[in-house]
Amino acid sequence: MSRQIGGTSRRVGHARRSILPTIWLPSSTISAPDMVSPIQHRQRLLNELDRLERLIAEGDPSGELRLERADLLARLGRDTDAKEAYIALLAVMPSHFRLLNNLGTLLDGLGYTSAARTLYREAVKHRPGHPTGLINLGTSLQKAREFEEARTHFAAALALDPDSIEANRGMAYTLAGQGDEAAARPYREKGFRQRPTLIRPYRGDAVPVELLVLSSSAGGAVPILQHVDDRLFATTVLFVDFADPTVPLPPHRLIFNAIGDADLAAAALQDAAALAARSTAPVINRPEAVRVTGRADNAERLAGIPGLITPKMAMLPRTSLSNAAAMLAGRGIAFPCLLRSPGFHTGHHFVRVERPEDLAAAAAELPGEVLIAIEYLDASGTDGKIRKYRVMMIDHALYPLHAAVSHDWKVHYFTADMAENAAHRSEDERFITAMEEVLTQDQRRTLADIEKALGLDYGGIDFGIDRAGNLLLFEANATMVVNPVDSDPRWTYRRAPVQQVMDAIHALLHDRAAQGTS
């Protein structure tokens, strides 16, 4: 097994569906009873840490006491200390399931996804009959879109424990990620019906801010938890499509509606709006604002903004494909055009159709009963390259996030010609560090008009620029993901600009939480 723990790794940009990895602890480990406050529970953990350190000083040849100590450090939020303690133990107990799994979980939470997956594989190799290891490895694979292998591990976990909430949820996410909603449905029902919440462990040492995150079991939610400091916020995720409207909402001082995909999760956004209306707490990204940010809705309502070109769109039920070419012609959509399945991002289930006679074959490769046909907007420059820019909208301010450059029409930052092309990275650097030098004043005003029209607290705008200087709208909604920067030195220039965006997200959460206490 590689010992290069905590090195280079890239978070997966496509985060349509995911579950949290699980730390496995023996039954004797201190729990947090409902009647114990977070501060009281933390003090119990600190007392236990003191006790363990005294015992370790007397000798710990097996390493078991030091492993308990590492677990406590992780639960206390002392991530660096916990990481060092776990890694030191690998030399003593290299095949210990709990060590491998819990170090993997810690690294997963810190963004070292590749290293975490390696550890999960080792844990499963040494304890193939432990459901937690199978679930964590399956979850890591599912987030990396390695669906077939993820499915194998979730199936093994369910064979061991058919009622496992986490395994049923993971299988549902995996099948849905493959486009098989019918197969996902029974697993989703079993995974969410009895427990429509997910409670994130609180690791702070003061009275927490109680945060309620509204999500959907079917996906379409932005992974906001990676920006929520679990030393400040005690977070409960409520899956609105399974929430009982007669049950009081979990305790909260702030609500974050994380359901961002209006095309995929329209029904869930209605549920979220009804739930949010029962609270007097501040709401970030009100469901009513998100609900009208579907691709077709945006194309229509943003079309009048000066300097912006939005594509014509048409929803195509599979039953109408025999007449689809004529329908598209009637909508002013020429060939080549784009065809995609709603609810997927980062270029998945998204194709370019060159001729009318190619439409049926292209549609057959895409999941879903309804597809979106989109007018192709030519964003190629005089050099023939395609550029896709992303600007984040955080608390009604604009922040440049990236400029992706590619020879392919389907541009996504992680698959564009960036890592191996220094000139492309130079363009990216100039955009994120000096956007005012890349975009004209009129173009920046167009972006501001888009932000104002959308009215989102958190979201992003993906766009290109045609040769006449018009902005070409690709996407504008709340699904945009802001990931930490890879540790590869090639991306050093991105660290400060991306951190500025993440700081703005943190400030948004903290400022709105403060409003809830005033």
C-alpha positions as CSV (number, residue, x, y, z in Angstrom):
1,M,0.0,0.0,0.0
2,S,1.3,3.5,-0.9
3,R,2.4,5.6,2.1
4,Q,2.0,8.8,0.2
5,I,-0.9,9.9,2.3
6,G,-2.4,13.4,2.0
7,G,-0.7,14.3,-1.3
8,T,-2.1,15.4,-4.6
9,S,-5.7,14.7,-5.2
10,R,-8.6,16.3,-7.0
11,R,-12.1,16.7,-5.8
12,V,-14.7,15.6,-8.3
13,G,-16.4,18.6,-9.8
14,H,-19.6,16.6,-10.5
15,A,-21.3,16.3,-7.1
16,R,-24.9,15.6,-8.1
17,R,-25.4,13.0,-5.4
18,S,-23.3,12.0,-2.4
19,I,-23.4,10.7,1.1
20,L,-21.0,11.3,4.0
21,P,-18.2,8.7,4.7
22,T,-18.5,7.0,8.0
23,I,-16.0,6.7,10.9
24,W,-16.3,3.3,12.5
25,L,-16.0,3.2,16.3
26,P,-16.3,0.3,18.7
27,S,-19.6,0.2,20.7
28,S,-17.8,1.2,23.9
29,T,-16.8,4.6,22.5
30,I,-18.3,7.7,24.1
31,S,-21.6,8.6,22.4
32,A,-23.5,11.8,22.5
33,P,-26.9,11.2,24.2
34,D,-29.7,13.4,23.2
35,M,-29.9,15.0,26.7
36,V,-26.2,16.0,26.6
37,S,-25.2,19.4,25.2
38,P,-22.4,19.7,22.6
39,I,-20.2,21.4,25.1
40,Q,-20.8,18.7,27.7
41,H,-20.1,16.0,25.1
42,R,-16.9,17.8,24.1
43,Q,-15.7,17.9,27.7
44,R,-16.3,14.2,28.0
45,L,-14.1,13.6,24.9
46,L,-11.4,15.9,26.4
47,N,-11.6,14.0,29.7
48,E,-11.2,10.7,27.8
49,L,-8.3,12.1,25.8
50,D,-6.5,13.0,29.1
51,R,-7.1,9.5,30.4
52,L,-5.8,7.8,27.2
53,E,-2.7,9.9,27.2
54,R,-1.9,8.9,30.8
55,L,-2.3,5.3,29.8
56,I,-0.2,5.6,26.7
57,A,2.6,7.1,28.7
58,E,2.7,3.8,30.6
59,G,3.1,1.8,27.4
60,D,1.1,0.9,24.4
61,P,2.9,-1.8,22.4
62,S,-0.2,-2.9,20.4
63,G,-1.1,0.6,19.3
64,E,-4.8,0.2,20.3
65,L,-4.7,3.0,22.8
66,R,-3.0,5.4,20.3
67,L,-5.7,4.5,17.8
68,E,-8.4,5.4,20.3
69,R,-6.5,8.7,20.8
70,A,-6.3,9.4,17.1
71,D,-10.1,8.8,16.8
72,L,-10.7,11.2,19.7
73,L,-8.5,13.8,18.0
74,A,-10.6,13.5,14.8
75,R,-13.8,13.8,16.7
76,L,-12.5,16.9,18.5
77,G,-11.8,18.6,15.2
78,R,-8.0,18.5,15.6
79,D,-7.5,17.3,12.1
80,T,-3.8,17.8,11.7
81,D,-3.0,16.1,15.0
82,A,-5.3,13.2,14.1
83,K,-3.8,12.8,10.7
84,E,-0.3,12.7,12.1
85,A,-1.4,10.2,14.8
86,Y,-3.1,7.9,12.3
87,I,-0.1,7.9,9.8
88,A,2.4,7.1,12.6
89,L,0.3,4.1,13.4
90,L,0.4,2.7,9.9
91,A,3.9,1.3,10.6
92,V,2.6,-0.5,13.7
93,M,-0.8,-1.8,12.5
94,P,-0.8,-1.6,8.7
95,S,-3.7,-3.9,8.2
96,H,-6.0,-2.7,11.0
97,F,-9.4,-2.0,9.6
98,R,-10.4,0.8,11.9
99,L,-7.2,2.6,11.4
100,L,-7.4,2.4,7.6
101,N,-11.1,3.3,7.4
102,N,-11.0,6.2,9.9
103,L,-7.8,7.7,8.4
104,G,-9.6,7.4,5.0
105,T,-12.6,9.2,6.4
106,L,-10.5,12.0,7.8
107,L,-8.6,12.5,4.5
108,D,-11.8,12.3,2.5
109,G,-13.2,15.2,4.6
110,L,-10.0,17.2,4.0
111,G,-10.3,16.8,0.3
112,Y,-7.7,14.1,-0.3
113,T,-10.1,11.9,-2.2
114,S,-7.6,9.7,-4.0
115,A,-5.6,8.9,-0.8
116,A,-8.9,8.2,1.0
117,R,-10.0,5.8,-1.7
118,T,-6.7,3.9,-1.4
119,L,-7.2,3.5,2.3
120,Y,-10.8,2.3,1.9
121,R,-9.6,-0.3,-0.6
122,E,-7.0,-1.5,2.0
123,A,-9.7,-1.6,4.7
124,V,-12.0,-3.7,2.5
125,K,-9.2,-6.0,1.5
126,H,-8.5,-6.8,5.2
127,R,-12.1,-6.9,6.3
128,P,-14.3,-7.7,3.3
129,G,-17.2,-8.6,5.6
130,H,-17.4,-5.2,7.3
131,P,-20.3,-3.1,5.9
132,T,-18.8,0.3,6.8
133,G,-15.7,-0.3,4.7
134,L,-17.8,-1.4,1.7
135,I,-20.1,1.6,2.1
136,N,-17.2,4.1,2.4
137,L,-15.4,2.6,-0.6
138,G,-18.6,2.6,-2.6
139,T,-19.3,6.2,-1.7
140,S,-15.8,7.3,-2.8
141,L,-16.2,5.5,-6.1
142,Q,-19.7,6.9,-6.6
143,K,-18.4,10.4,-6.1
144,A,-15.7,9.7,-8.7
145,R,-18.4,8.4,-11.1
146,E,-17.0,4.9,-11.1
147,F,-20.5,3.6,-10.9
148,E,-20.1,-0.1,-11.8
149,E,-17.5,-0.7,-9.1
150,A,-19.4,1.4,-6.6
151,R,-22.5,-0.7,-7.3
152,T,-20.6,-3.9,-6.5
153,H,-19.5,-2.7,-3.1
154,F,-23.0,-1.3,-2.2
155,A,-24.5,-4.7,-3.2
156,A,-22.0,-6.5,-1.0
157,A,-22.8,-4.2,1.9
158,L,-26.6,-4.8,1.4
159,A,-26.0,-8.5,1.3
160,L,-24.5,-8.2,4.8
161,D,-27.1,-5.7,6.1
162,P,-30.2,-5.2,3.8
163,D,-31.6,-2.5,6.0
164,S,-28.5,-0.3,6.1
165,I,-29.6,3.3,5.6
166,E,-26.2,4.3,4.2
167,A,-25.9,1.3,1.8
168,N,-29.4,1.8,0.4
169,R,-28.8,5.5,-0.1
170,G,-25.5,4.8,-1.8
171,M,-27.0,2.3,-4.1
172,A,-29.8,4.8,-5.0
173,Y,-27.3,7.5,-5.8
174,T,-25.2,5.1,-7.9
175,L,-28.1,3.8,-9.9
176,A,-29.5,7.3,-10.5
177,G,-26.0,8.4,-11.5
178,Q,-26.1,5.7,-14.2
179,G,-29.5,7.1,-15.3
180,D,-31.6,4.2,-14.0
181,E,-34.2,6.0,-11.9
182,A,-36.6,3.1,-11.9
183,A,-34.0,0.8,-10.3
184,A,-32.9,3.6,-7.8
185,R,-36.4,4.2,-6.5
186,P,-36.8,1.3,-4.1
187,Y,-33.4,1.8,-2.6
188,R,-34.1,5.5,-2.2
189,E,-37.4,4.7,-0.5
190,K,-35.7,2.3,1.9
191,G,-32.8,4.7,2.5
192,F,-34.8,7.8,3.3
193,R,-38.3,7.0,4.4
194,Q,-37.6,6.1,8.0
195,R,-34.8,8.6,8.5
196,P,-35.1,11.7,6.3
197,T,-32.2,13.4,8.0
198,L,-28.5,13.3,8.1
199,I,-26.8,14.8,11.2
200,R,-23.3,16.0,10.8
201,P,-21.1,15.6,14.0
202,Y,-20.4,18.9,15.7
203,R,-16.7,19.3,16.7
204,G,-16.6,22.8,18.2
205,D,-16.0,23.9,21.8
206,A,-18.6,26.6,22.1
207,V,-22.4,26.8,21.7
208,P,-23.0,25.9,18.0
209,V,-25.0,27.7,15.4
210,E,-27.7,25.3,14.4
211,L,-27.9,25.0,10.6
212,L,-30.6,23.3,8.6
213,V,-29.7,22.3,5.1
214,L,-32.6,21.4,2.8
215,S,-31.7,18.7,0.2
216,S,-33.3,16.2,-2.1
217,S,-32.8,12.5,-2.1
218,A,-33.0,12.5,-5.9
219,G,-30.1,14.8,-6.2
220,G,-29.8,18.3,-7.7
221,A,-28.1,19.6,-4.5
222,V,-24.9,21.6,-4.2
223,P,-22.4,20.0,-1.8
224,I,-22.4,23.0,0.6
225,L,-21.3,20.9,3.6
226,Q,-17.7,21.2,2.4
227,H,-17.9,24.9,3.1
228,V,-19.6,24.6,6.5
229,D,-17.2,24.7,9.5
230,D,-18.3,21.9,11.8
231,R,-16.5,23.7,14.7
232,L,-19.1,26.5,14.4
233,F,-22.2,24.9,12.9
234,A,-24.2,22.0,14.1
235,T,-25.7,20.8,10.8
236,T,-28.8,18.8,10.1
237,V,-29.5,17.8,6.5
238,L,-33.3,17.3,5.8
239,F,-34.3,15.5,2.7
240,V,-37.4,17.4,1.9
241,D,-39.1,14.8,-0.4
242,F,-39.3,12.4,2.6
243,A,-39.9,15.0,5.3
244,D,-43.2,14.6,7.3
245,P,-45.0,18.0,7.2
246,T,-46.6,17.3,10.6
247,V,-43.2,16.9,12.4
248,P,-41.5,20.0,13.7
249,L,-38.4,21.1,11.8
250,P,-35.0,20.2,13.4
251,P,-33.6,23.0,15.6
252,H,-32.0,25.7,13.5
253,R,-31.1,29.4,13.4
254,L,-30.3,29.4,9.7
255,I,-31.6,27.5,6.7
256,F,-29.5,26.8,3.6
257,N,-31.6,25.5,0.6
258,A,-29.0,23.4,-1.1
259,I,-31.4,22.2,-3.8
260,G,-30.0,23.9,-6.9
261,D,-31.1,22.1,-10.0
262,A,-34.6,23.3,-11.0
263,D,-34.8,21.0,-13.9
264,L,-34.2,17.8,-11.9
265,A,-35.7,18.8,-8.5
266,A,-38.7,21.0,-9.3
267,A,-41.0,19.0,-6.9
268,A,-38.4,19.0,-4.2
269,L,-38.1,22.8,-4.4
270,Q,-41.9,23.0,-3.9
271,D,-41.5,20.9,-0.8
272,A,-38.5,23.0,0.4
273,A,-40.5,26.2,-0.1
274,A,-43.3,24.8,2.1
275,L,-40.9,23.8,4.8
276,A,-39.0,27.1,4.8
277,A,-42.3,29.0,5.1
278,R,-42.7,27.3,8.5
279,S,-39.6,29.0,9.9
280,T,-38.7,32.5,10.8
281,A,-35.0,31.9,10.4
282,P,-33.0,33.5,7.5
283,V,-33.0,31.4,4.4
284,I,-30.1,31.3,2.0
285,N,-31.2,30.6,-1.6
286,R,-35.0,30.7,-1.1
287,P,-36.6,27.8,-3.0
288,E,-38.9,30.2,-4.9
289,A,-35.8,32.0,-6.4
290,V,-34.1,28.7,-7.3
291,R,-37.3,27.2,-8.8
292,V,-37.2,29.5,-11.8
293,T,-33.6,28.9,-12.8
294,G,-34.1,25.9,-15.0
295,R,-32.2,26.1,-18.3
296,A,-35.3,26.9,-20.4
297,D,-36.7,29.4,-17.9
298,N,-33.3,31.2,-17.8
299,A,-33.0,31.3,-21.5
300,E,-36.4,33.0,-21.8
301,R,-36.3,35.4,-18.9
302,L,-32.7,36.5,-19.4
303,A,-33.0,37.0,-23.1
304,G,-33.6,40.7,-22.9
305,I,-30.4,41.6,-21.0
306,P,-28.2,43.8,-23.2
307,G,-25.1,42.1,-24.4
308,L,-26.4,38.6,-23.6
309,I,-27.3,35.9,-26.1
310,T,-29.3,33.0,-24.6
311,P,-29.9,29.8,-26.6
312,K,-33.3,28.6,-27.9
313,M,-34.4,25.4,-26.1
314,A,-37.1,22.8,-26.4
315,M,-38.1,19.9,-24.1
316,L,-38.3,16.7,-26.1
317,P,-40.4,13.8,-24.6
318,R,-39.1,10.5,-25.9
319,T,-42.6,9.9,-27.3
320,S,-42.2,12.9,-29.6
321,L,-38.8,11.9,-31.1
322,S,-40.3,10.8,-34.4
323,N,-41.3,14.4,-35.1
324,A,-38.5,16.1,-33.2
325,A,-36.6,17.5,-36.2
326,A,-39.7,19.4,-37.3
327,M,-40.4,20.6,-33.8
328,L,-36.9,21.9,-33.5
329,A,-37.1,23.7,-36.8
330,G,-40.3,25.3,-35.6
331,R,-38.5,26.6,-32.5
332,G,-35.7,28.0,-34.6
333,I,-33.2,25.4,-33.4
334,A,-30.9,24.5,-36.3
335,F,-28.3,21.7,-36.6
336,P,-25.8,21.1,-35.2
337,C,-27.7,21.4,-31.9
338,L,-27.0,20.1,-28.4
339,L,-29.0,17.4,-26.6
340,R,-28.8,16.6,-22.9
341,S,-30.5,14.8,-20.0
342,P,-31.8,17.2,-17.3
343,G,-30.2,17.0,-13.9
344,F,-26.6,16.1,-15.0
345,H,-23.6,18.4,-15.1
346,T,-19.9,18.6,-16.0
347,G,-20.7,17.3,-19.5
348,H,-22.3,14.0,-18.6
349,H,-25.2,12.8,-20.7
350,F,-24.7,15.8,-23.0
351,V,-24.0,15.4,-26.8
352,R,-23.8,17.4,-30.0
353,V,-26.1,16.3,-32.8
354,E,-24.8,17.2,-36.2
355,R,-27.8,16.3,-38.4
356,P,-31.5,15.7,-38.0
357,E,-31.1,12.0,-39.0
358,D,-28.7,11.6,-36.1
359,L,-31.2,12.7,-33.5
360,A,-32.8,9.4,-32.6
361,A,-29.5,7.6,-32.2
362,A,-28.2,10.4,-30.0
363,A,-31.3,10.3,-27.8
364,A,-31.0,6.6,-27.4
365,E,-27.7,7.0,-25.6
366,L,-29.2,9.4,-23.0
367,P,-31.2,8.6,-19.9
368,G,-34.5,10.1,-18.9
369,E,-38.0,10.3,-20.4
370,V,-37.5,14.0,-21.3
371,L,-34.5,15.5,-23.0
372,I,-33.5,19.2,-23.6
373,A,-32.6,20.3,-27.1
374,I,-30.4,23.4,-27.0
375,E,-29.4,25.8,-29.8
376,Y,-25.6,25.6,-30.3
377,L,-24.0,28.9,-29.7
378,D,-20.5,29.3,-31.3
379,A,-18.1,30.5,-28.6
380,S,-14.9,29.8,-30.7
381,G,-12.3,32.5,-30.9
382,T,-10.3,33.5,-33.9
383,D,-7.8,30.8,-32.9
384,G,-10.6,28.2,-33.1
385,K,-10.5,27.5,-29.3
386,I,-13.5,27.4,-27.1
387,R,-13.5,29.3,-23.8
388,K,-15.9,28.8,-21.0
389,Y,-15.8,31.3,-18.1
390,R,-17.3,30.8,-14.7
391,V,-18.2,33.6,-12.3
392,M,-19.6,32.9,-8.9
393,M,-22.4,34.9,-7.3
394,I,-22.0,35.0,-3.5
395,D,-24.2,37.3,-1.5
396,H,-24.9,39.4,-4.6
397,A,-21.2,40.0,-5.4
398,L,-19.4,38.5,-8.4
399,Y,-16.2,36.5,-8.1
400,P,-14.3,35.0,-11.1
401,L,-13.7,31.2,-10.6
402,H,-12.1,29.9,-13.8
403,A,-11.5,30.2,-17.5
404,A,-11.4,26.9,-19.2
405,V,-9.8,26.7,-22.7
406,S,-10.3,23.7,-25.0
407,H,-10.4,22.6,-28.7
408,D,-13.6,20.7,-27.9
409,W,-17.1,22.2,-28.0
410,K,-17.8,20.5,-24.6
411,V,-15.7,22.5,-22.2
412,H,-15.4,21.6,-18.6
413,Y,-12.6,22.8,-16.4
414,F,-11.4,19.4,-15.2
415,T,-11.4,17.9,-18.7
416,A,-10.3,20.9,-20.7
417,D,-6.8,21.4,-22.0
418,M,-5.5,23.1,-18.8
419,A,-3.2,20.8,-16.9
420,E,-0.8,20.2,-19.8
421,N,-1.1,23.6,-21.4
422,A,0.8,26.5,-19.8
423,A,-0.7,29.1,-22.1
424,H,-4.2,28.0,-21.2
425,R,-3.3,28.2,-17.5
426,S,-2.0,31.7,-18.1
427,E,-5.4,32.7,-19.5
428,D,-7.1,31.2,-16.5
429,E,-4.7,33.1,-14.2
430,R,-5.4,36.4,-15.9
431,F,-9.1,36.0,-15.7
432,I,-9.3,35.0,-12.0
433,T,-6.8,37.6,-10.9
434,A,-7.7,40.5,-13.2
435,M,-11.2,39.9,-14.6
436,E,-11.5,43.7,-15.3
437,E,-8.7,43.3,-17.9
438,V,-10.3,40.3,-19.6
439,L,-13.9,41.5,-19.7
440,T,-15.0,44.9,-20.9
441,Q,-17.1,47.2,-18.7
442,D,-20.2,46.4,-20.8
443,Q,-19.6,42.6,-20.3
444,R,-19.2,43.0,-16.6
445,R,-22.4,45.0,-16.6
446,T,-24.1,42.2,-18.4
447,L,-23.0,39.8,-15.7
448,A,-24.3,42.1,-13.0
449,D,-27.6,42.3,-14.8
450,I,-27.8,38.4,-14.8
451,E,-27.0,38.3,-11.1
452,K,-29.7,40.8,-10.3
453,A,-32.3,39.0,-12.4
454,L,-31.5,35.6,-10.7
455,G,-31.6,37.0,-7.2
456,L,-29.7,34.1,-5.7
457,D,-27.6,34.3,-2.6
458,Y,-25.3,31.5,-3.9
459,G,-24.8,30.5,-7.5
460,G,-22.7,30.8,-10.6
461,I,-22.8,31.8,-14.2
462,D,-21.1,29.8,-17.0
463,F,-20.7,31.7,-20.2
464,G,-18.7,32.2,-23.4
465,I,-18.0,35.2,-25.6
466,D,-18.7,35.4,-29.3
467,R,-16.5,37.2,-31.8
468,A,-18.8,40.2,-31.6
469,G,-18.2,40.5,-27.8
470,N,-21.6,39.2,-26.7
471,L,-21.8,37.0,-23.7
472,L,-23.2,33.5,-24.6
473,L,-25.2,32.0,-21.7
474,F,-24.4,28.4,-21.0
475,E,-25.8,28.0,-17.5
476,A,-26.7,30.2,-14.5
477,N,-28.0,28.6,-11.3
478,A,-27.2,27.4,-7.8
479,T,-25.6,24.1,-8.7
480,M,-22.1,25.5,-9.2
481,V,-19.4,23.9,-7.1
482,V,-16.4,25.6,-5.6
483,N,-13.7,23.1,-4.8
484,P,-10.4,23.5,-3.0
485,V,-7.3,23.8,-5.2
486,D,-5.3,20.7,-6.0
487,S,-1.9,20.6,-4.4
488,D,-0.1,20.3,-7.7
489,P,2.3,23.3,-8.1
490,R,0.8,24.1,-11.5
491,W,-2.3,25.4,-9.7
492,T,-0.5,27.6,-7.2
493,Y,-1.8,30.7,-8.9
494,R,-5.4,29.6,-8.2
495,R,-5.1,29.3,-4.5
496,A,-5.6,32.9,-3.4
497,P,-8.5,33.7,-5.9
498,V,-10.3,30.4,-5.0
499,Q,-9.8,31.1,-1.3
500,Q,-11.4,34.5,-1.8
501,V,-14.5,32.8,-3.2
502,M,-14.5,30.3,-0.3
503,D,-14.1,33.1,2.2
504,A,-17.1,34.8,0.7
505,I,-19.1,31.6,1.1
506,H,-18.1,31.4,4.8
507,A,-18.9,35.1,5.3
508,L,-22.4,34.5,3.7
509,L,-23.1,31.7,6.2
510,H,-21.8,33.6,9.2
511,D,-23.5,36.9,8.3
512,R,-26.9,35.3,7.8
513,A,-26.5,33.2,10.9
514,A,-25.9,36.5,12.8
515,Q,-29.2,37.9,11.3
516,G,-31.0,34.9,12.8
517,T,-29.8,35.9,16.3
518,S,-30.6,39.6,16.1
